[in-house]
């Protein structure tokens, strides 16, 4: 990781970043049953919330209206 990534931030330490599912991201996404080559990674205060393969899936977990672009 260690790459400079732009994403979205929300209330209470929420952060959303689009990631390629390879390496450690692929392992965690597989454990969560997330298919595909990319997903939205969601963290809160640095702790993993989940991986979401589509915007629709993300919208079920996060209020998209509260997100602000970094």
N, C-alpha and C positions, 0 to 999 in steps of 0.2 A: 504494500500500500504506500503510504508516504507521498502519494501524488497530490498535487494541488487540484482539488475538485470543487466545482461550483455546484450548488444545490439550492435547497430551500430550508428556511428555518421557521419554526413555529413557537408557540407558547411553551413554557416549562421545559426548556432545553431540547425541544423536538428538532430533529434534523433529518432531511430526506435528500438522498443522493442517488442518481442513476449510476449503476455499476455493471461492468461486464462480469459474468459469472464464470470466473476461472480462479484457480488456486484456492485460497482459503474461502473466498466468496462462494465458489462452486460447492465446496464441502458443506458449508453452513446451509446453503440453499437446498442442497440435496436432502439434508437432514430435515428441513422444513417442508419438503415435498414440492419445491418450486421448480418448474421446468423452464427451459429456454436458455438463451445465451445472455440475456440482460434482465435486470430487475431493479426495482426501487428499494434501496436499503434505508430502513428507518431506525434511528437511534434516539434515545432520550438520555441526556446527560452522559453520552458516550456508551450507554448500555444498549445492546441489541434489542430492538422491538420486533423486527421481522424483515423478511424479504417479500416483495409484492411484485408479481410478474406483469401486471397491467395497471393502468391508471384507475380502472374501475375497482380492482382489488384494493388499491391504495386508498381510494375514496371511502371504502367501507371501514377502514381503520383510522383514517386521519381526516379531519375537516380541512379540505383543500383551500377553502376560503381564508383560513388562518395562516397559510404559508406565505412567506415573503422570500423573494429571490435573494441569494447572497451576492 
